[in-house]
């Protein structure tokens, strides 16, 4: 039976219901103290699924754990943190050392308590409350992914099937009778999904693609897979798939016996496969990583690398965007692979999909470089020094190598980062991939660390930032896959070299694994000067920095948000300020060519060199006399 708080209750009444329920669960938990840790944990799981987060049940965590060498001994140092209302707790802690476990307990009565304990050998793992002695909230990693967690939740949404609807009719009626709400997948917002357990009917349901990229399920008459809710790990999502009405009816007769399982398959009502998703016991913090060793005698040259990767279908070559040395390595790899196979293509993060024609026309020779930079809106949409990428584009044009614009339009990612996917219009949604996989928790945690280190983390939502990042990655992955699918000859014999920021490639999380999900093509990840960590990349290229040619600058802080290009100020030793330009001036032309946007200035200066004179016309406001046009000669 579902425990659902009545919608007619006030917020205070609802809170009282939750507090009463917490008291009941705590009594059951205390009564179970003499039973197994499994039974105590199950009570905590049941409580998590019935509670809406308002009751004052403590949540604990471990933070800042490290091991310090202290003479011949080792000291484990960490903080026990209480989330929510702090209570007086005796927290059991297990320290894992080589060949033994050491148990202890520590008093925690504040939001954060510093703990230290010494040992003869270094502990490699700390676990809080691994035997479930405390009535507390479970951490996300402790929550089991089981069918019962979904169907017994206090609030359930059923995402209706888009095909084979008759097969699911009985399931829908049964769930609705228990209080579940049914809805069409297209109408469900991420905020709806966040607050509920969800049952998705049909592996071809677009909601499965929207959350997990692709629903991979056993081939059977009826199958079930339970997955973590990407928007709320406290809730779970079940995907049910039936071949026909008969298979669904047969499976439903015995399905209640398999509530503890996370993956199930049935044929004619007979269970043919079942498995339980492993989850952590207690709150775990790993302390030690094995040191990485590089065998210098095994070091290879770039030519060795090119030979080794020459048969891979896709090569991902990462970069720090502003380093000429990284782009030089990318070009050398492209040249080396082109010498072995003329049927290559280059995928570039720097160009957005709607501007593919500008790339095609430039590579074919139909337009010149200046027109290409203007039509691709390079200086508006990427804005980094074009000389960083020019050698790659020059080589592609000379050899007629296709270049694929991988990226989604900046307006969509920026809007998503500010207000989330739910805020996109129907027209904007047409540009985003059907498959979006939000279930990679390791990637999510890496992005959270990056997000937290930036000032904007205090002003923006990480959830929206994460959505924008996945949208970015999935669009580039889709663009790669689309090129293969649309070019059958390339699909059989071609090879793509993808150049993008290294963060999109590390550990395969961003683009590589998502493209592999789409097409299964073999790939390698090559990083430039990346951190040498296990599984971060297949290869890391090390080389000394190099200088490159950069376009000259006006050395003025500019804004084009309102009408025209306004000078806001100057850096130290500005050539524009030296020429007589002042803050507040509005720049109208360079060398007689009208400019209205900052990218117009960047494009004009790209074809100048240091020491050149550029004639700048600007409008200057005068007190009571209106604007006056003034011309300046700026020595770049």
Backbone torsions as a table, in degrees:
resi	resn	phi	psi	omega
1	UNK	NA	139.1	-179.1
2	UNK	-84.3	133.4	174.7
3	UNK	-95.4	100.7	-177.6
4	UNK	-120.2	125.0	177.7
5	UNK	-64.3	138.2	-176.9
6	UNK	-64.6	132.8	179.6
7	UNK	-68.1	-14.5	-179.5
8	UNK	-80.9	-11.6	-178.3
9	UNK	-75.5	149.6	174.3
10	UNK	-73.3	169.8	179.6
11	UNK	-60.3	-40.7	179.8
12	UNK	-66.7	-40.5	178.8
13	UNK	-64.3	-41.1	178.1
14	UNK	-59.7	-41.9	179.4
15	UNK	-63.5	-38.9	178.5
16	UNK	-63.6	-39.4	177.6
17	UNK	-61.0	-44.2	-178.8
18	UNK	-65.7	-39.9	179.8
19	UNK	-65.9	-40.7	177.0
20	UNK	-61.6	-41.2	179.5
21	UNK	-64.6	-39.8	178.9
22	UNK	-61.8	-40.2	178.1
23	UNK	-62.1	-44.1	179.6
24	UNK	-62.3	-44.6	-179.8
25	UNK	-66.1	-38.3	-179.3
26	UNK	-64.6	-38.2	177.8
27	UNK	-64.4	-44.3	176.9
28	UNK	-59.8	-38.8	-179.1
29	UNK	-65.6	-45.0	179.5
30	UNK	-63.6	-37.3	178.0
31	UNK	-65.5	-26.8	-177.1
32	UNK	-89.7	4.9	-175.0
33	UNK	-58.9	-28.1	-178.7
34	UNK	-88.4	-5.4	180.0
35	UNK	-92.0	-171.1	-174.3
36	UNK	-72.7	158.4	176.7
37	UNK	-64.0	-28.7	178.6
38	UNK	-61.7	-41.5	-178.7
39	UNK	-68.3	-40.5	178.9
40	UNK	-63.7	-41.3	179.1
41	UNK	-63.1	-40.9	-178.3
42	UNK	-62.0	-36.1	176.0
43	UNK	-63.7	-39.9	178.3
44	UNK	-66.8	-38.1	176.9
45	UNK	-63.2	-46.0	179.8
46	UNK	-60.2	-40.9	179.7
47	UNK	-63.4	-44.0	179.3
48	UNK	-57.5	-38.9	-176.0
49	UNK	-76.5	-23.6	-179.6
50	UNK	-94.7	-25.7	-175.3
51	UNK	-82.4	149.5	176.8
52	UNK	-106.1	12.4	174.7
53	UNK	92.2	4.5	-176.1
54	UNK	-92.5	-22.1	-176.7
55	UNK	-75.7	151.4	-173.2
56	UNK	-84.8	58.2	177.3
57	UNK	-95.6	129.7	-174.0
58	UNK	-68.0	146.3	168.8
59	UNK	-116.9	133.7	-179.0
60	UNK	-119.7	155.7	179.6
61	UNK	-150.7	165.0	176.3
62	UNK	-117.3	133.3	-177.2
63	UNK	-136.1	155.3	173.4
64	UNK	61.5	29.5	-176.9
65	UNK	-73.5	134.9	176.1
66	UNK	-156.4	162.3	177.8
67	UNK	-115.5	128.5	-179.2
68	UNK	-113.3	133.1	175.3
69	UNK	-77.6	125.1	-179.0
70	UNK	-126.4	91.1	-173.8
71	UNK	63.4	-123.6	177.9
72	UNK	-88.0	-3.8	-175.4
73	UNK	-110.1	170.7	179.3
74	UNK	-122.2	139.0	179.5
75	UNK	-117.4	122.6	174.2
76	UNK	-89.3	125.1	-177.9
77	UNK	-123.4	132.0	179.6
78	UNK	-162.6	173.3	176.2
79	UNK	-118.5	136.1	167.9
80	UNK	-95.9	121.3	-174.6
81	UNK	-113.4	133.1	173.2
82	UNK	-101.8	132.1	178.8
83	UNK	-104.9	134.8	-173.9
84	UNK	89.1	-153.3	-177.3
85	UNK	-72.3	121.1	-177.7
86	UNK	-70.1	139.0	178.1
87	UNK	-129.5	165.6	177.8
88	UNK	-84.4	112.9	-175.0
89	UNK	-129.3	147.0	166.6
90	UNK	-101.7	105.2	-172.1
91	UNK	-92.6	116.6	176.7
92	UNK	-74.5	134.2	-178.0
93	UNK	-130.1	134.4	176.4
94	UNK	-113.4	126.9	176.9
95	UNK	-103.5	126.6	178.7
96	UNK	-97.7	118.5	176.4
97	UNK	-117.3	168.5	179.8
98	UNK	-61.3	113.9	175.4
99	UNK	84.0	-1.7	-179.3
100	UNK	-156.2	162.4	173.6
101	UNK	-120.4	139.1	177.0
102	UNK	-119.0	124.1	-179.3
103	UNK	-104.9	142.6	178.2
104	UNK	-152.1	170.8	173.7
105	UNK	-136.3	149.2	-175.6
106	UNK	-135.2	141.0	-179.2
107	UNK	-78.4	131.5	176.7
108	UNK	-129.8	110.9	179.3
109	UNK	-129.6	11.6	177.3
110	UNK	-129.0	174.7	178.9
111	UNK	-61.5	-32.0	-179.8
112	UNK	-148.4	129.0	-178.6
113	UNK	-126.6	128.1	178.0
114	UNK	-79.7	133.1	-178.0
115	UNK	-127.5	143.0	171.2
116	UNK	-146.6	147.2	178.6
117	UNK	-152.0	137.7	-176.5
118	UNK	-100.1	151.1	-179.4
119	UNK	-143.3	160.3	176.4
120	UNK	-75.6	-28.6	176.0
121	UNK	-127.9	160.1	-173.4
122	UNK	-77.7	125.4	174.8
123	UNK	-68.3	144.1	179.1
124	UNK	-107.6	-5.7	179.7
125	UNK	-157.6	141.9	173.5
126	UNK	-121.6	134.3	178.7
127	UNK	-128.3	125.4	175.9
128	UNK	-90.4	130.7	170.7
129	UNK	49.8	55.4	-177.0
130	UNK	-75.2	-15.8	178.7
131	UNK	-104.8	11.0	175.0
132	UNK	54.8	58.9	177.0
133	UNK	-89.6	-15.9	-178.4
134	UNK	-105.7	139.8	170.1
135	UNK	-82.5	104.9	-171.1
136	UNK	-148.5	171.5	173.1
137	UNK	-78.6	140.2	177.9
138	UNK	-78.0	145.8	172.4
139	UNK	-73.7	160.6	-177.0
140	UNK	-57.8	-38.4	-176.0
141	UNK	-73.0	-13.4	178.9
142	UNK	-88.3	-19.4	-175.1
143	UNK	-72.2	124.3	-179.7
144	UNK	-74.7	145.7	174.0
145	UNK	-93.2	92.5	-176.3
146	UNK	-128.7	154.0	-179.7
147	UNK	-60.9	-38.7	-178.4
148	UNK	-63.1	-33.2	178.2
149	UNK	-59.7	-33.4	-178.4
150	UNK	-80.0	-53.7	-171.3
151	UNK	-73.9	-16.2	179.4
152	UNK	-104.0	9.7	-179.9
153	UNK	-70.1	157.7	-176.9
154	UNK	-71.7	-24.2	-179.4
155	UNK	-140.0	121.4	-176.1
156	UNK	-126.2	135.6	171.2
157	UNK	-113.2	134.3	176.1
158	UNK	-105.0	119.0	176.2
159	UNK	-87.2	110.5	-172.2
160	UNK	-65.2	148.3	-178.4
161	UNK	-68.9	156.3	177.1
162	UNK	-103.6	-10.1	176.7
163	UNK	-146.5	165.3	177.0
164	UNK	51.8	40.6	-171.1
165	UNK	-61.8	-32.3	-178.3
166	UNK	-61.0	-33.3	-178.0
167	UNK	-62.1	-26.7	-173.0
168	UNK	-105.8	3.7	-173.6
169	UNK	-57.5	-46.0	-178.4
170	UNK	-66.6	-38.1	179.4
171	UNK	-62.6	-45.1	-179.6
172	UNK	-60.4	-47.1	-178.3
173	UNK	-64.2	-40.2	180.0
174	UNK	-62.3	-44.7	-178.3
175	UNK	-69.9	-38.3	178.2
176	UNK	-64.7	-35.1	178.4
177	UNK	-64.7	-25.5	179.1
178	UNK	-91.6	4.5	176.0
179	UNK	103.5	1.2	179.8
180	UNK	-71.8	150.2	176.4
181	UNK	-101.3	136.5	177.8
182	UNK	-106.6	147.8	-178.5
183	UNK	-157.1	157.0	174.1
184	UNK	-76.5	141.4	-175.4
185	UNK	-56.7	-41.5	-176.3
186	UNK	-63.1	-24.3	-177.5
187	UNK	-90.4	-8.8	-178.1
188	UNK	-80.8	128.3	176.6
189	UNK	-94.8	160.2	179.2
190	UNK	-60.7	-32.9	178.9
191	UNK	-65.6	-33.3	175.7
192	UNK	-65.6	-45.2	-176.8
193	UNK	-65.7	-34.9	-177.6
194	UNK	-63.5	-34.5	-173.0
195	UNK	-90.0	-0.7	-168.8
196	UNK	-137.3	160.1	159.3
197	UNK	-79.1	145.9	-174.5
198	UNK	-127.9	136.9	171.9
199	UNK	-114.1	115.7	-179.0
200	UNK	-98.5	123.9	-177.7
201	UNK	-99.4	115.3	178.8
202	UNK	98.7	125.6	179.2
203	UNK	-68.9	-16.1	175.9
204	UNK	-90.7	7.7	-179.8
205	UNK	-65.7	129.0	-177.5
206	UNK	-60.6	-21.7	178.0
207	UNK	-68.1	-35.2	176.5
208	UNK	-62.5	-42.1	178.1
209	UNK	-67.7	-34.6	-177.9
210	UNK	-69.9	-26.9	-177.2
211	UNK	-102.6	-36.6	-170.7
212	UNK	-124.2	7.6	179.6
213	UNK	77.5	-53.1	-179.3
214	UNK	-159.0	135.3	177.8
215	UNK	-90.8	104.1	178.7
216	UNK	-92.8	114.2	-174.8
217	UNK	-131.8	156.8	178.8
218	UNK	-62.1	148.1	173.6
219	UNK	-78.2	109.2	-176.2
220	UNK	-159.7	171.8	177.4
221	UNK	-67.0	-36.4	178.7
222	UNK	-148.2	131.4	-178.6
223	UNK	-140.0	155.6	-178.2
224	UNK	-136.6	136.2	169.9
225	UNK	-134.7	134.9	179.4
226	UNK	-109.0	129.6	-176.6
227	UNK	-129.9	160.9	177.0
228	UNK	-70.5	140.6	174.4
229	UNK	-72.7	115.9	-176.3
230	UNK	-60.9	-25.6	-177.6
231	UNK	-95.4	-7.2	178.4
232	UNK	-164.1	97.6	-177.0
233	UNK	-64.4	-12.0	175.3
234	UNK	-74.4	-15.5	177.9
235	UNK	-112.7	156.0	179.9
236	UNK	-122.4	162.6	180.0
237	UNK	-127.7	133.4	176.7
238	UNK	-113.2	134.6	173.5
239	UNK	-107.5	123.9	179.1
240	UNK	-112.9	133.8	-180.0
241	UNK	-132.2	128.5	-179.3
242	UNK	-125.2	138.5	175.9
243	UNK	-71.5	-38.2	-179.1
244	UNK	-160.1	176.5	-176.5
245	UNK	-63.6	-37.7	-177.8
246	UNK	-64.8	-43.1	179.6
247	UNK	-64.7	-40.4	179.1
248	UNK	-63.8	-44.9	-179.6
249	UNK	-63.1	-40.6	-179.1
250	UNK	-66.9	-41.0	-179.2
251	UNK	-69.4	-36.8	-177.3
252	UNK	-62.4	-25.8	-178.6
253	UNK	-64.7	-28.3	-177.5
254	UNK	-119.7	-0.5	-173.0
255	UNK	-60.0	-32.4	-178.1
256	UNK	-63.4	-18.3	179.5
257	UNK	-80.0	-7.4	-172.3
258	UNK	-118.8	30.3	-176.0
259	UNK	-62.2	-26.1	-176.7
260	UNK	-81.7	-4.6	-173.7
261	UNK	-94.2	154.9	-180.0
262	UNK	-109.1	-15.7	177.3
263	UNK	-141.7	125.7	-175.1
264	UNK	-138.5	147.8	173.7
265	UNK	-141.5	138.5	-179.3
266	UNK	-132.0	146.8	168.2
267	UNK	-129.2	122.5	-179.1
268	UNK	53.7	35.3	177.8
269	UNK	86.1	-7.9	179.7
270	UNK	-94.2	130.4	179.3
271	UNK	-72.0	125.0	179.9
272	UNK	-112.2	-10.7	177.3
273	UNK	-159.2	142.9	175.2
274	UNK	-155.1	143.6	176.0
275	UNK	-152.2	154.4	179.6
276	UNK	-112.2	130.8	178.6
277	UNK	-71.5	127.2	178.0
278	UNK	-70.6	137.2	174.3
279	UNK	-136.6	163.8	-173.2
280	UNK	-71.9	152.1	175.1
281	UNK	-108.3	113.6	-174.4
282	UNK	82.2	-179.2	-179.2
283	UNK	-99.0	111.2	-166.6
284	UNK	-103.9	136.3	171.8
285	UNK	-130.4	112.8	175.7
286	UNK	-79.7	139.5	-173.4
287	UNK	-109.6	-30.9	-171.3
288	UNK	-116.5	141.7	169.3
289	UNK	-122.9	142.4	177.9
290	UNK	-66.9	134.3	177.3
291	UNK	-60.6	143.2	177.5
292	UNK	-89.0	134.0	-179.5
293	UNK	-119.5	132.3	175.6
294	UNK	-103.9	124.3	177.2
295	UNK	-85.2	103.1	-171.7
296	UNK	-63.9	-27.8	179.5
297	UNK	-68.7	-16.2	-178.7
298	UNK	-97.2	3.4	-179.0
299	UNK	-62.3	140.3	-176.3
300	UNK	-113.9	162.4	173.8
301	UNK	-90.3	169.9	178.0
302	UNK	-62.9	-35.4	177.3
303	UNK	-63.8	-38.7	175.9
304	UNK	-60.8	-42.2	-179.6
305	UNK	-62.9	-47.1	-178.7
306	UNK	-59.1	-40.4	178.4
307	UNK	-62.1	-41.5	-174.7
308	UNK	-72.0	-32.8	-175.2
309	UNK	-97.3	3.5	-170.6
310	UNK	-65.6	-17.9	-179.2
311	UNK	-100.4	-3.6	179.8
312	UNK	-71.3	144.0	-177.9
313	UNK	-73.7	-40.0	-178.9
314	UNK	-131.6	133.4	176.1
315	UNK	-117.5	125.5	177.5
316	UNK	-105.1	115.9	-177.0
317	UNK	-115.2	107.5	-173.0
318	UNK	-80.3	164.9	-178.0
319	UNK	-151.5	155.0	156.2
320	UNK	-93.8	122.3	-164.3
321	UNK	-53.8	-34.1	-170.4
322	UNK	-97.2	14.4	-177.0
323	UNK	-107.5	115.6	-179.6
324	UNK	-59.8	-35.5	-177.7
325	UNK	-62.1	-35.7	-179.8
326	UNK	-67.0	-41.3	-179.9
327	UNK	-72.1	-28.8	175.5
328	UNK	-66.1	-41.6	176.5
329	UNK	-64.0	-43.4	177.7
330	UNK	-56.2	-45.2	-179.7
331	UNK	-64.3	-42.2	-179.8
332	UNK	-62.4	-38.8	177.8
333	UNK	-67.0	-43.1	178.2
334	UNK	-60.7	-45.6	-179.8
335	UNK	-63.1	-43.6	-178.5
336	UNK	-64.4	-41.6	179.6
337	UNK	-72.2	-34.4	178.4
338	UNK	-66.0	-32.9	178.0
339	UNK	-65.6	-25.6	-178.7
340	UNK	-94.8	-27.9	-175.9
341	UNK	-149.6	111.0	-177.6
342	UNK	-70.7	-15.9	-176.7
343	UNK	-92.9	70.4	176.3
344	UNK	-119.4	162.1	173.3
345	UNK	-136.9	156.7	-179.5
346	UNK	-117.6	122.2	174.8
347	UNK	-97.8	131.3	-174.6
348	UNK	-127.6	126.2	175.8
349	UNK	-63.2	-26.4	-169.2
350	UNK	-70.9	-13.2	-177.2
351	UNK	-118.8	142.1	-175.3
352	UNK	-100.1	148.1	-169.0
353	UNK	-52.4	-40.6	-178.7
354	UNK	-64.4	-11.0	-176.2
355	UNK	-108.2	22.8	179.3
356	UNK	-61.0	-38.1	-177.9
357	UNK	-61.6	-39.0	178.1
358	UNK	-59.9	-42.0	176.4
359	UNK	-63.0	-47.6	-179.2
360	UNK	-59.5	-44.2	-178.2
361	UNK	-66.6	-34.7	179.3
362	UNK	-71.4	-45.5	-179.3
363	UNK	-63.7	-36.5	-179.1
364	UNK	-75.9	-15.3	-179.2
365	UNK	93.5	6.1	-178.0
366	UNK	-73.2	-26.8	176.9
367	UNK	-131.4	157.7	179.8
368	UNK	-87.8	178.3	-174.0
369	UNK	-63.1	-42.4	-176.9
370	UNK	-63.3	-43.0	178.9
371	UNK	-67.1	-37.8	177.3
372	UNK	-60.7	-47.2	-179.1
373	UNK	-63.0	-34.6	179.1
374	UNK	-73.2	-47.0	-176.4
375	UNK	-70.4	-30.5	177.8
376	UNK	-81.5	-7.9	-177.3
377	UNK	54.9	38.0	-174.6
378	UNK	-56.0	-48.7	-173.4
379	UNK	-72.7	-16.0	175.3
380	UNK	-88.6	-40.7	-167.9
381	UNK	-95.5	-24.8	176.0
382	UNK	-116.6	-44.7	169.8
383	UNK	72.3	-16.6	177.4
384	UNK	-70.2	156.5	179.5
385	UNK	-46.2	118.4	-176.7
386	UNK	-67.4	-24.5	178.6
387	UNK	-60.8	-20.2	176.1
388	UNK	-63.9	-36.4	-173.9
389	UNK	-106.7	-13.0	-175.4
390	UNK	-54.7	-44.5	179.9
391	UNK	-59.3	-36.6	178.6
392	UNK	-66.7	-46.0	179.6
393	UNK	-67.1	-37.2	177.7
394	UNK	-62.0	-43.1	-180.0
395	UNK	-66.3	-42.2	179.4
396	UNK	-62.0	-40.8	179.8
397	UNK	-67.4	-43.0	-178.4
398	UNK	-63.8	-37.0	-175.8
399	UNK	-100.3	3.4	-179.3
400	UNK	55.7	44.8	177.7
401	UNK	-88.9	124.1	179.5
402	UNK	-59.6	137.6	174.9
403	UNK	-116.7	128.5	-173.9
404	UNK	-106.4	123.5	174.4
405	UNK	-74.9	115.4	-171.3
406	UNK	-94.5	-26.7	-161.7
407	UNK	-87.9	154.4	172.2
408	UNK	-80.3	158.7	-179.1
409	UNK	-62.1	141.1	-175.7
410	UNK	-61.4	-33.7	-178.6
411	UNK	-58.9	-36.8	-177.4
412	UNK	-73.6	-43.8	179.4
413	UNK	-66.1	-38.7	-179.8
414	UNK	-67.1	-40.1	178.0
415	UNK	-65.0	-42.3	179.2
416	UNK	-63.1	-42.1	-179.5
417	UNK	-63.8	-27.7	-178.7
418	UNK	-89.5	-41.6	-170.9
419	UNK	-130.3	1.9	173.0
420	UNK	87.5	164.3	-178.8
421	UNK	-61.7	-32.3	-179.1
422	UNK	-62.1	-21.2	-176.7
423	UNK	-84.4	-8.7	-178.1
424	UNK	-70.4	142.6	177.2
425	UNK	-77.0	167.0	177.4
426	UNK	-59.5	-36.9	179.8
427	UNK	-67.4	-40.9	179.0
428	UNK	-68.1	-33.9	-179.7
429	UNK	-65.4	-23.7	178.3
430	UNK	-64.8	-22.6	-178.1
431	UNK	-87.7	-13.7	-174.4
432	UNK	-94.1	152.6	-178.5
433	UNK	-64.6	150.8	174.4
434	UNK	-69.6	-38.9	-179.4
435	UNK	-91.5	120.9	175.2
436	UNK	-135.2	116.3	-177.4
437	UNK	-103.9	110.9	-179.6
438	UNK	-103.0	13.0	-168.7
439	UNK	-95.2	3.4	-178.8
440	UNK	-84.9	92.8	-175.0
441	UNK	-68.3	-31.6	178.6
442	UNK	-63.9	-42.5	177.7
443	UNK	-65.8	-41.8	179.1
444	UNK	-57.4	-43.9	-179.2
445	UNK	-66.4	-38.8	176.8
446	UNK	-62.4	-43.9	179.0
447	UNK	-66.3	-34.9	178.6
448	UNK	-64.0	-40.8	177.2
449	UNK	-61.0	-43.2	178.9
450	UNK	-64.4	-46.2	-178.5
451	UNK	-59.0	-45.6	-175.6
452	UNK	-65.6	-22.3	-178.6
453	UNK	-82.8	-7.3	-178.5
454	UNK	-103.1	149.8	-178.1
455	UNK	-61.7	-33.1	-176.0
456	UNK	-68.0	-8.2	179.6
457	UNK	-63.5	-23.5	179.7
458	UNK	-80.2	-17.1	-175.0
459	UNK	-110.1	-17.4	-174.6
460	UNK	-119.7	164.9	179.4
461	UNK	-90.1	128.6	176.1
462	UNK	-63.2	-36.4	-179.0
463	UNK	-57.9	-42.3	178.9
464	UNK	-71.2	-38.7	175.3
465	UNK	-58.4	-44.2	179.5
466	UNK	-64.7	-42.7	177.7
467	UNK	-59.8	-42.7	-179.5
468	UNK	-65.0	-39.2	-179.7
469	UNK	-65.8	-43.4	178.7
470	UNK	-65.5	-39.9	177.3
471	UNK	-59.7	-41.7	177.4
472	UNK	-61.1	-53.0	-177.6
473	UNK	-63.7	-46.7	-176.2
474	UNK	-66.7	-34.7	178.4
475	UNK	-65.9	-43.3	179.2
476	UNK	-65.8	-39.0	176.3
477	UNK	-62.4	-45.2	178.8
478	UNK	-61.2	-39.8	-179.0
479	UNK	-64.1	-40.0	177.3
480	UNK	-62.2	-50.5	-178.1
481	UNK	-63.0	-40.1	179.4
482	UNK	-59.6	-40.7	-178.4
483	UNK	-62.0	-42.7	177.4
484	UNK	-62.4	-45.3	-175.4
485	UNK	-67.9	-34.3	-177.5
486	UNK	-82.1	-9.0	-178.8
487	UNK	-128.1	84.0	-173.7
488	UNK	-55.6	-39.3	179.8
489	UNK	-65.7	-40.2	177.4
490	UNK	-67.3	-34.7	-179.5
491	UNK	-59.8	-35.5	-177.4
492	UNK	-86.9	-33.4	-174.0
493	UNK	-123.1	-8.7	-171.8
494	UNK	-84.6	169.9	-179.3
495	UNK	-144.0	132.9	180.0
496	UNK	-112.7	134.3	172.7
497	UNK	-105.3	119.8	-176.1
498	UNK	-105.0	124.8	177.9
499	UNK	-113.4	127.9	-178.1
500	UNK	-164.5	173.3	176.4
501	UNK	-58.8	140.2	-175.7
502	UNK	-58.2	-27.8	179.9
503	UNK	-63.2	-22.6	178.2
504	UNK	-79.4	-9.3	-175.0
505	UNK	-116.2	-28.5	-172.5
506	UNK	-53.1	133.3	179.9
507	UNK	60.1	9.1	178.2
508	UNK	78.1	-1.6	-169.5
509	UNK	-64.7	-46.0	-168.7
510	UNK	-69.3	-72.1	-176.2
511	UNK	-107.4	-43.9	-170.6
512	UNK	-56.1	-51.6	-177.0
513	UNK	-67.9	-29.3	179.5
514	UNK	-71.7	-37.5	176.3
515	UNK	-70.5	-38.5	177.0
516	UNK	-61.4	-37.3	176.2
517	UNK	-60.3	-35.2	-177.4
518	UNK	-78.1	-38.7	-172.4
519	UNK	-133.3	-11.2	177.5
520	UNK	71.8	15.3	-178.1
521	UNK	-75.5	142.7	178.0
522	UNK	-67.9	142.0	-177.4
523	UNK	-147.3	165.8	171.0
524	UNK	-134.6	147.6	177.2
525	UNK	-110.3	126.0	-179.0
526	UNK	-119.8	124.1	180.0
527	UNK	-110.7	145.4	174.0
528	UNK	-95.6	112.4	175.8
529	UNK	55.4	28.4	179.2
530	UNK	-72.9	170.8	176.4
531	UNK	-65.7	132.7	-177.3
532	UNK	-85.6	85.3	179.4
533	UNK	-123.9	149.7	-179.2
534	UNK	-57.0	130.2	176.0
535	UNK	71.2	1.5	178.2
536	UNK	-66.8	-32.5	179.4
537	UNK	-160.3	164.7	174.1
538	UNK	-78.5	-34.6	-178.7
539	UNK	-142.7	145.0	173.2
540	UNK	-123.5	124.4	-179.3
541	UNK	-96.6	127.0	179.4
542	UNK	-110.7	129.5	176.0
543	UNK	-156.3	159.8	-179.2
544	UNK	-74.3	155.4	178.2
545	UNK	-62.1	157.9	175.5
546	UNK	-139.8	153.4	178.8
547	UNK	-94.5	157.1	177.3
548	UNK	-141.5	170.3	179.8
549	UNK	-77.3	132.9	175.9
550	UNK	-120.4	146.6	177.8
551	UNK	-67.6	145.3	175.8
552	UNK	-67.8	160.3	-177.1
553	UNK	-126.1	154.9	173.6
554	UNK	-74.8	-16.2	-178.7
555	UNK	56.8	52.4	176.9
556	UNK	-139.1	143.1	175.7
557	UNK	-83.8	119.9	-171.3
558	UNK	-120.3	154.5	173.5
559	UNK	-138.4	135.9	175.0
560	UNK	-123.8	25.7	-177.6
561	UNK	-69.3	-34.6	176.5
562	UNK	-100.6	-161.5	-177.0
563	UNK	-70.2	115.0	176.6
564	UNK	88.7	-179.5	-176.9
565	UNK	-106.3	112.2	-176.0
566	UNK	-103.9	138.5	176.6
567	UNK	-83.9	122.3	-178.7
568	UNK	-96.5	-29.1	-178.1
569	UNK	172.8	-169.0	-174.5
570	UNK	-142.0	146.5	168.2
571	UNK	-76.5	174.1	179.8
572	UNK	-63.8	141.4	178.3
573	UNK	60.2	39.1	-178.8
574	UNK	-70.2	133.0	178.1
575	UNK	-70.5	-30.8	178.6
576	UNK	-70.8	-43.0	178.5
577	UNK	-64.3	-38.6	178.2
578	UNK	-62.4	-32.7	-179.4
579	UNK	-78.5	-9.3	176.6
580	UNK	110.8	-2.4	176.8
581	UNK	-68.2	142.0	-177.9
582	UNK	-122.4	156.7	173.9
583	UNK	-59.1	136.1	-177.2
584	UNK	101.4	-20.3	176.5
585	UNK	-64.6	148.9	179.2
586	UNK	-115.0	112.5	-176.7
587	UNK	-75.7	130.3	-177.1
588	UNK	-116.0	-25.7	-179.9
589	UNK	-157.4	155.1	172.3
590	UNK	-124.4	123.0	179.4
591	UNK	51.3	37.8	177.0
592	UNK	84.4	-5.7	178.3
593	UNK	-95.2	124.1	-178.8
594	UNK	-63.5	141.2	176.1
595	UNK	-130.7	139.4	178.4
596	UNK	-130.3	-12.9	179.6
597	UNK	-131.7	156.8	-179.3
598	UNK	-60.5	-35.2	-179.3
599	UNK	-65.0	-25.4	175.3
600	UNK	-64.2	-40.6	178.6
601	UNK	-66.4	-44.4	-179.5
602	UNK	-61.7	-41.9	179.4
603	UNK	-64.3	-42.1	180.0
604	UNK	-64.2	-45.2	-176.6
605	UNK	-72.1	-20.8	179.1
606	UNK	-58.7	-30.0	-177.8
607	UNK	-98.4	18.4	173.0
608	UNK	-109.7	166.9	175.3
609	UNK	-131.8	162.9	-178.3
610	UNK	-57.4	132.5	-178.4
611	UNK	99.7	-16.5	178.0
612	UNK	-68.3	154.3	174.2
613	UNK	-99.7	129.9	174.6
614	UNK	-118.9	132.2	179.7
615	UNK	-90.4	118.6	-175.9
616	UNK	-109.8	124.7	172.5
617	UNK	-102.7	138.3	-178.8
618	UNK	-145.0	154.0	174.3
619	UNK	-99.7	132.6	179.1
620	UNK	-122.0	130.5	178.2
621	UNK	-75.2	139.1	176.2
622	UNK	-122.4	144.5	-178.0
623	UNK	-62.3	118.2	177.6
624	UNK	66.2	-1.9	-175.5
625	UNK	-113.8	2.0	179.4
626	UNK	77.8	-168.1	-176.6
627	UNK	-87.7	146.9	177.4
628	UNK	-127.3	134.5	177.6
629	UNK	-83.3	130.5	179.9
630	UNK	-128.2	143.0	177.1
631	UNK	-111.4	137.5	-179.6
632	UNK	-124.9	150.2	171.7
633	UNK	-108.3	112.5	-177.3
634	UNK	-104.6	120.7	176.7
635	UNK	-88.8	112.9	-173.8
636	UNK	-70.8	NA	NA
